[in-house]
């Protein structure tokens, strides 16, 4: 128990929470609460399965593979495994999650700073990301010791204000089962299972680096697994709190875009001065996740595509240039691009994760047919 709550474990657990908690993790629980209303419990259960349990199942699976994503993905074949890994890391990096974090921060800030230029804001954020991630070994310390505690304070304030100023929850015509599956699919949008595959190897590498200096007396695998308990608990608490707040107050807001929902709810609860709190919360959540995402993407491209013939900093600069271009599409444009891909890919990735766990724990070897069949069925269902 002493080891579980040691400073090292707590720092890594907070860092894992910060890595997973980004743009989608702020927005989608609020959207679920507003839509599900009195069926919020069922919808939140669905969300917790795909946005909490499955991502940390992905972390657990990667721990079993010692953080080696090549071995993890290559079980479906070397070329298919590489292409799947490249697709996932690109969606997490400059083609999806990273620019979505920047776009959400901008859409929140513009409510209090209408003259804010989207071009200059996105460009400035990308420059700041480059400064903070050009040395990979700094990332864990920045996330765990500085930014994450501030993020938790901001999130807790919003949740507590919302829960202590509750309104009547509206009734919905949807059944509990329908709302469960709605929450299940909304969890796809967080993209946290995708992130787990690559965050895990990064976390394990950073843990080993820290252990070399601090001599914690526990294996990297055990330390990472125990830190996951902290991360998963914090993530679940925040999801439940945000969905509850939105189920109480979201129905009074009318039609509003997803990226403005957090700001609208906070303004309703605490007035115009709450804009600053919202801005800090969104900026911290999005920036911490963007740091992790773009660093992992650049590291993958350097090692797997260029075989370390190109420097990490040069790849990072090019990645952020592409991130800047995509971020100018704004939150809704990026989400519209990502949703069809996620609906097709997510079920197959869940099957891949569970089968790889079964392989490591029980020696269960079949994987190619179940995974490819799931991808095919998901694509057919989406087209239908």
C-alpha positions in Angstrom: 0.0 0.0 0.0 2.9 2.3 0.7 4.3 1.7 -2.7 0.9 2.2 -4.4 0.6 5.7 -2.9 4.2 6.7 -3.2 5.2 10.0 -4.7 6.5 8.3 -7.9 3.2 6.3 -8.3 1.1 9.4 -7.7 3.1 11.5 -10.2 2.8 8.8 -12.9 -0.9 8.3 -12.2 -1.6 12.0 -12.5 0.4 12.1 -15.7 -1.6 9.2 -17.1 -4.8 11.0 -16.3 -3.6 14.2 -17.9 -2.5 12.3 -21.0 -6.0 10.7 -21.5 -8.0 13.8 -20.4 -8.1 16.1 -23.4 -10.6 17.8 -25.7 -13.1 14.9 -26.1 -13.0 14.1 -22.4 -14.3 17.5 -21.6 -17.0 17.7 -24.3 -18.5 14.3 -24.7 -19.5 13.6 -21.1 -21.3 16.9 -21.1 -23.0 16.0 -24.4 -24.1 12.7 -23.0 -25.6 14.3 -19.9 -27.5 16.9 -21.9 -28.9 14.3 -24.3 -29.6 11.4 -21.8 -31.3 13.5 -19.1 -33.0 11.1 -16.6 -31.4 8.1 -18.4 -27.9 9.6 -17.7 -26.9 6.7 -15.5 -27.3 4.2 -18.3 -25.5 6.4 -20.8 -22.6 7.1 -18.4 -22.2 3.4 -17.9 -21.7 3.0 -21.7 -19.3 5.8 -21.7 -17.2 4.4 -18.8 -16.9 1.1 -20.7 -15.4 2.5 -23.9 -13.7 5.6 -22.5 -12.3 4.3 -19.2 -12.3 0.5 -18.9 -11.2 -0.2 -22.5 -8.4 2.4 -22.6 -6.9 1.0 -19.4 -7.4 -2.5 -20.8 -5.3 -1.2 -23.6 -2.7 0.0 -21.1 -2.8 -3.4 -19.4 -2.4 -5.2 -22.7 0.6 -3.1 -23.6 2.1 -3.7 -20.3 1.8 -7.5 -21.0 3.7 -6.8 -24.3 6.3 -4.7 -22.3 5.2 -1.6 -24.1 6.2 -2.9 -27.5 3.5 -1.8 -30.0 5.3 -3.7 -32.8 4.7 -7.0 -31.1 1.2 -5.9 -30.2 0.0 -5.0 -33.7 2.2 -7.4 -35.6 0.1 -10.3 -34.3 -2.3 -9.5 -37.2 0.6 -9.6 -39.6 3.7 -7.4 -40.1 2.3 -5.1 -42.9 -1.3 -4.9 -41.6 0.0 -4.3 -38.1 2.3 -1.5 -39.3 -0.4 0.2 -41.4 -2.9 0.0 -38.5 -0.4 1.5 -36.1 0.5 4.2 -38.5 -3.2 5.0 -39.0 -3.9 5.2 -35.3 -0.9 7.3 -34.5 -1.7 9.7 -37.3 -5.2 10.2 -36.0 -3.9 10.8 -32.5 -1.3 13.2 -33.9 -1.6 15.9 -36.5 -4.7 14.5 -38.3 -7.1 14.3 -35.4 -6.7 14.6 -31.6 -3.9 17.1 -31.4 -5.5 19.8 -33.6 -8.9 19.0 -32.0 -7.4 20.0 -28.6 -6.2 23.3 -30.1 -9.5 24.0 -31.8 -11.5 23.4 -28.6 -9.3 25.7 -26.6 -9.8 28.4 -29.2 -13.6 28.0 -29.4 -13.8 28.4 -25.6 -11.5 31.4 -25.4 -13.3 33.3 -28.2 -16.4 33.6 -26.1 -14.5 36.0 -23.8 -12.0 37.3 -26.4 -14.1 37.8 -29.6 -11.3 39.4 -31.5 -9.0 36.4 -31.0 -7.6 35.3 -34.4 -7.9 31.6 -35.0 -4.8 31.6 -37.2 -2.6 33.3 -34.7 -3.9 31.4 -31.8 -3.3 28.0 -33.5 0.1 29.0 -34.6 1.1 30.3 -31.2 -0.1 27.1 -29.5 1.9 24.9 -31.9 5.0 26.9 -31.1 4.4 26.5 -27.4 3.9 22.7 -27.9 7.2 22.5 -29.7 9.0 24.2 -26.8 7.5 21.9 -24.2 8.0 18.7 -26.1 11.4 19.0 -27.9 13.0 17.2 -24.9 10.9 14.0 -24.4 12.3 13.3 -20.9 10.7 16.5 -19.6 7.1 15.5 -20.4 6.2 13.2 -17.5 7.4 15.8 -14.9 5.6 18.7 -16.6 2.4 16.7 -16.8 2.4 15.1 -13.4 3.9 17.7 -11.1 2.7 21.0 -12.5 -0.2 21.0 -15.0 -2.3 18.1 -13.7 -2.9 19.4 -10.1 -4.1 22.7 -11.6 -6.4 20.9 -14.0 -7.9 18.8 -11.2 -8.6 22.0 -9.1 -10.4 23.6 -12.1 -12.4 20.5 -12.9 -13.5 19.9 -9.3 -14.6 23.5 -9.0 -16.9 23.3 -12.0 -18.4 19.9 -10.9 -19.0 21.1 -7.3 -20.7 24.3 -8.4 -22.9 22.3 -10.8 -23.9 19.7 -8.3 -24.7 22.2 -5.5 -26.9 24.2 -7.8 -29.0 21.4 -9.2 -32.1 21.9 -11.3 -34.9 19.5 -12.3 -33.8 16.7 -14.6 -36.0 16.4 -17.7 -37.5 13.1 -18.8 -36.5 11.5 -22.1 -38.4 9.1 -24.4 -35.3 6.9 -24.9 -34.9 3.6 -23.1 -32.0 2.8 -20.7 -30.6 0.3 -23.3 -30.7 2.9 -26.1 -28.9 5.4 -23.8 -26.3 2.8 -22.8 -25.4 2.1 -26.4 -25.4 5.9 -27.1 -22.9 6.4 -24.3 -20.9 3.4 -25.6 -20.5 5.0 -29.1 -19.8 8.4 -27.7 -16.9 6.9 -25.9 -15.3 6.1 -29.3 -15.0 9.9 -29.8 -12.6 10.3 -26.9 -10.1 8.1 -28.8 -8.6 7.0 -25.5 -8.2 3.3 -26.5 -6.1 4.5 -29.5 -4.0 6.6 -27.2 -3.5 3.8 -24.8 -1.5 1.7 -27.3 1.1 4.4 -27.6 1.0 6.2 -24.3 1.8 2.9 -22.6 5.1 2.5 -24.3 6.0 6.1 -23.6 5.0 5.8 -19.9 7.0 2.6 -19.5 10.1 4.3 -21.0 9.7 7.3 -18.9 9.2 5.2 -15.8 12.4 3.3 -16.5 14.2 6.6 -16.9 13.0 7.9 -13.6 13.7 4.6 -11.8 17.4 4.8 -13.0 17.7 8.0 -11.0 15.4 7.3 -8.1 15.8 3.6 -7.4 12.1 3.0 -6.4 12.6 -0.7 -5.7 9.6 -1.8 -7.9 9.6 -3.1 -11.5 8.5 -0.7 -14.2 5.6 -2.9 -15.1 4.2 -3.1 -11.5 4.7 0.7 -11.0 2.9 1.5 -14.2 0.0 -0.9 -13.4 -0.4 0.6 -9.9 -0.3 4.1 -11.3 -3.1 3.1 -13.7 -5.4 2.7 -10.7 -5.0 6.4 -9.9 -5.5 7.4 -13.5 -8.6 5.3 -14.0 -10.3 6.5 -10.8 -9.8 10.1 -11.5 -11.0 9.7 -15.1 -14.2 7.9 -14.0 -14.9 10.5 -11.3 -14.6 13.4 -13.7 -16.8 11.7 -16.4 -19.5 11.0 -13.9 -19.4 14.5 -12.4 -19.5 16.2 -15.8 -22.4 14.1 -17.1 -24.4 14.7 -13.9 -23.9 18.5 -14.1 -25.0 18.5 -17.7 -28.0 16.3 -17.1 -29.1 18.9 -14.4 -28.4 22.0 -16.4 -27.9 21.2 -20.1 -31.6 21.1 -21.0 -32.0 24.8 -20.3 -29.4 25.8 -22.9 -31.3 24.8 -26.0 -29.4 24.0 -29.3 -25.7 24.7 -28.8 -22.6 23.2 -30.5 -20.6 20.7 -28.5 -17.4 22.8 -28.3 -19.3 25.6 -26.6 -21.3 23.4 -24.1 -18.8 23.6 -21.3 -18.5 27.4 -21.5 -22.3 27.8 -21.7 -23.0 25.6 -18.6 -20.3 27.3 -16.5 -21.6 30.8 -17.5 -25.1 29.7 -16.5 -23.9 28.5 -13.2 -21.4 31.2 -12.2 -21.9 34.1 -14.5 -19.4 35.9 -16.9 -16.5 35.8 -14.5 -16.5 32.0 -14.8 -15.1 32.4 -18.3 -11.6 32.6 -16.8 -12.1 29.3 -15.0 -13.4 27.6 -18.1 -10.5 28.9 -20.2 -8.0 27.6 -17.7 -9.7 24.2 -17.5 -9.9 23.7 -21.2 -6.4 25.0 -21.9 -4.8 22.7 -19.2 -6.8 19.6 -20.3 -6.2 20.2 -24.0 -2.5 21.3 -23.8 -1.4 18.4 -21.5 -3.0 15.9 -23.9 -1.6 17.6 -27.0 1.9 17.5 -25.5 1.7 13.7 -25.0 0.0 13.1 -28.4 2.4 15.0 -30.6 5.5 13.7 -28.8 4.4 10.1 -29.2 3.6 10.7 -32.9 7.0 12.3 -33.6 8.7 9.5 -31.8 6.9 6.8 -33.8 7.6 8.5 -37.1 11.3 8.9 -36.2 11.7 5.3 -35.2 9.3 3.3 -37.4 9.2 5.3 -40.6 12.6 7.1 -40.8 14.5 4.5 -38.7 16.1 7.4 -36.7 17.8 8.9 -39.8 15.9 12.1 -39.2 16.1 14.0 -35.9 13.2 14.0 -33.5 13.1 17.8 -33.4 12.8 18.1 -37.2 10.0 15.6 -37.3 8.3 17.3 -34.4 8.4 20.6 -36.2 6.9 19.1 -39.4 4.2 17.4 -37.3 3.2 20.6 -35.6 3.1 22.4 -39.0 0.5 19.8 -40.2 -1.3 20.1 -36.8 -1.6 23.8 -37.4 -3.2 23.3 -40.8 -5.7 20.8 -39.5 -6.5 22.9 -36.4 -7.8 25.7 -38.6 -10.8 23.5 -39.6 -12.1 24.0 -36.0 -13.6 21.5 -33.7 -16.8 20.5 -35.6 -14.9 20.1 -38.9 -12.3 17.9 -37.3 -15.0 15.8 -35.4 -16.9 15.3 -38.6 -13.8 13.9 -40.3 -13.0 11.6 -37.4 -16.4 10.1 -36.6 -16.8 7.7 -39.6 -13.2 6.4 -39.1 -13.8 5.8 -35.4 -17.1 3.9 -35.9 -15.3 1.5 -38.3 -12.1 1.1 -36.3 -13.1 1.1 -32.7 -14.8 -2.3 -32.5 -11.9 -4.0 -34.2 -9.4 -2.4 -31.8 -11.5 -3.6 -28.8 -11.4 -7.1 -30.2 -7.6 -6.8 -30.9 -7.0 -5.6 -27.3 -9.0 -8.4 -25.6 -7.5 -11.1 -27.8 -4.0 -9.9 -27.1 -4.7 -10.0 -23.4 -6.1 -13.5 -23.7 -3.0 -14.5 -25.7 -0.6 -13.3 -23.0 -2.6 -14.6 -20.0 -4.1 -17.9 -21.4 -2.2 -18.6 -24.6 -5.3 -18.0 -26.8 -3.8 -17.6 -30.3 -6.6 -16.9 -32.9 -6.6 -13.2 -33.8 -6.4 -12.4 -37.5 -9.9 -13.7 -38.5 -11.7 -12.2 -35.5 -10.1 -8.8 -35.9 -10.4 -8.5 -39.7 -14.0 -9.8 -39.5 -14.8 -7.2 -36.9 -13.3 -4.4 -39.1 -15.3 -5.7 -42.1 -18.6 -5.9 -40.2 -18.1 -2.4 -38.8 -17.5 -1.0 -42.2 -20.6 -2.8 -43.6 -22.8 -1.6 -40.8 -21.6 2.0 -41.2 -22.3 1.9 -44.9 -25.8 0.5 -44.3 
